[in-house]
Amino acid sequence: MNFNLYNSVRSIKRYVFLRYEFWRDYFSTGEWELREIGKFVKSDRMSIDVGGNIGVYTYHLHRLSSEVVTFEPNPQYVEVINDLGLRRGRIEAVALSDQSGNVTLRVPKLASGLEDRGMASIEPSVVSDEALSRAIVVPMRRLDEYGFKNVGFIKIDVEGHEEGVLAGALETIRSNKPALLIEIEERHNPGGIKRIETLLATLGYQGFFYEMGKKTSLAGFDIGRLQSAPPDIKAKKDRRSGGYINNFLFVANA
């Protein structure tokens, strides 16, 4: 088979498969927040997806927003997101932080020898064993350098580096007051939930989380009960069954 034809067929298969998976996540098995973001995303404002992974949130934010900009430093995931063919979307193949330059993205390896790409991080404390990871040098920038206007929603999922991303995005947040969806885990960033809640409160934000579909104030979050044991996501087909909560929604006060 012609190489270009092979790549085209592969892209089409990936396009169809991913859209099926993304809608299945949306309707039944994905995170509660995925189903709820439509309440916070504005159709006349842009969205930003920091840590695009394979593009689940990118795809749904693209449906709901005027445009979506995705930041994803892993070249393999950039290729996957490109195959989605989003007309009002753009990908920035950089890591976001509080400074500019180059940084090492570490992709951990499983005992089987396969890579756990979803756990890749630029945070040294998250993937600390160099012998059990693959290193990729990627460009790094601050979100504020882009000067985005009319931002209505920002999702951040960066495996422990969320405070660095926020530090480099403060002007964007102050000037646009977007809703924020941030993954924060005590195992990757000890004390991060409280620090981020405090930081965003100074900017006029309130924090919430979803437990079994119920929106609850972050003041009632019990780390010992709700982040005691991280699940094996690959083995857990239904991520709405509760037990481990790591996504937090922050909304600016009216």
N, C-alpha and C positions, 0 to 999 in steps of 0.2 A: 504494500500500500504506500502511496506517495506520502512523504513525511508531513507535508502541510495538510493533506487531507486527513491523515491520522490525528493530527493536533486539533483540527476542526471538529472531527467526530468526538474526540475526547472532551473538548470544551462543551459541546452540545449535551453530551451525557451528564457532565458535571453540572451544567446549568439546570437541567431537568431534575436531577437528583437533589441538588441543594434546595431548590424551590419547594420540592415536596417535603424535605426535612424541615425547612423553615416554617412552613404552614402547619405541619404536625406539631412542632414546638409551640407555635402560637396558640393552637386550639386545644391541645391536650397535655403534652408532656414537658414543655419548656418551663422556664422560670416564671413565677407569678408576674414579675415586673414586666416581662415581655408583653403579656396580655394587657397590662394596665397603662403602658406608656402613651397610648392614644389620648389619655386624659390630660397629658402634660405637654405633648408635642403640638406645636402650632403649624398649620398648613402654610402660613405665609411667612414662616421664619425658618432659618437653616438649622440643621442639627450637626453635631460633631460626635464621632465615634472614636474614642481613644482606646486602642487595643482592639482592633477589628476582628482578630481571629479568623474564622472562616466566613464571617459576614452575616451572622444571624441578625444582630441588631442593625447593622448597616442596611440590610435589605428592608426591614420593617420601618426604619427611620426614613428611608428613601420614599416609601409609600406615603408617609404621613407629613413630610416636610417639604419646603420649597426646594431644598437641596441637602445633600449630606456630604460631609468631608470626613474621610476615614484615615486615621493614623495607625499604621501597622508596619513595624520594622522587619518582620520575618518575611523574606522574599518568597517563600513557599505559600504563605497565606495571601500575600499580595497577588500572586497568580490566581489563586482561587477566587478572590473577590473580583478581580478583573473579569473573570468568566461569567459573573452575574450580569454583565452588560447594563449597568445602571446608567441611564441617560443623564440624570441630574445628580450624579455622584462623581466624586473624585477621590483618589487615593494618594496620600502622602506617605512614602516609604521611609519614615523616620520614627524614632522614639521621642516622646515628649518628656521634658524634665524641667528643672529650674535653671538650666544653663545650655549653652550651645557648644557643639564640637562633635566628637565621635565617642562612642561608648560600646562596651561589649555586651551583647545579648547572649545569655547562656540558655541553651536548650537542654533540659535534663534528659538523661537516658534511663529507661526502665530496665529492670533485671533481665527482661527478654531481649534486650539490645535495641528495641524500638525507641523512638524519641517521643517524649510527652510534650509536644509542641505547645499545647495549651497552657503549660506551666512555665514557659520561657519568661525570663525576667532580666532586666538590667540591674536589679537590686541584688548586690552580692550576698546578702544574708539569706535570700530566698533560694538561690542556686549557688551554693558555696563550694561544692566539690568539683574542681576542674576536671578530675579524671572521669567523672560520671556525667559529663555534659559536653555539648558541642558549642564552641564559641564562634559568634558572628560579630564582626565589627560593623556597626551601623551608625548613620548620622543621627545626631540628637539636636533638638531645638526646643525653644520655649513656645508655647501656644500664643502668647502675647505678641510674638514677632510677626504673626500673620495678620494682625490688625482686623480680625473678622468683625463684621457688623451684623446686626439683626440675628443674633444667635439665640435660639429659643430652648435648646436642649443639648446637654453634653452628657454622654455616657463614658465612664472611665473604668476600665478593667485591665490593670497592668501588673498584677501579681506582686503586691507589696510596695510599689513605687508611687502610689496615688498621692502621697503628700508632696513629692517632687513635682508631679504633674500640676497639682493645684498651685504650688508656689510660683510656677511659671505661667499661670493662667489667671492671676488675680485681677489684672486690669480688664481682661475679657469678661470675667465674671461680674466685676463691679459695674461695667458700662452696659452690659446686656441683661443681667439678672436672669440667666437661663435656669430652667429646672435641671437638676444634676442627679444622675444615677451612678453611684460609686460602689464598686465591690471593695470591701474592706474585711480582712481576715486577721484575727488575733495571732494566728500561727505564723503569718508572714510579716505582720506589722504590729507588734505588741503595743497596746495603748493607743493605736491609731484611730479607733472608732471615736473615742472621747476627744482626742486632739482635733480631729477633723470636724466633729460636731461643734467644738468650741470656736475653731477658726471661722467656720461658716456662719455661726451665730453672730459674730462681729460684723458680718456682711449682710445681716438681716435675713438669714435663712432658718427654717425649721426642718428637723430631720424626722423621717418616718421609715418604717419597714413593713413588709407584707408577711403575715403568717397565716397560712391556709386561706389566702385571699382577702384577709382582713387588714386594712391599713391601720397601723398603730404608731403612736408617737415613739420616737427613738429614746425618749426618757424612760420607757418601760422595757428597754432591751436588756435581756439577761444573758451575758456572754457565757456563763457556766452552763446554762440550759440550751442555748441556741447555737453555740459554736464549740461544743465540747468535743465532737469527733467529726472531722470532715469526711463526707461520704466518698465512696468510689464512684465518681460521676459516670465513668464509662460503663460500670455495671448497673448503675441506677437509671432505669429507663424513664421513670417519672420523677421530675425534679420539683413537683408541686406537693409532694407528700409531707413536706415539713421536716423538722428535726434539725436542720442545719441551714442557717440564714446568713448570707454574706453580702447581700445587695441592699443599699440604703438610698432612699430618695430624699433629696433636699430641695425645698421649694421656697422661693423668696416670699417674705411677708408682703401682703397686699398694701 
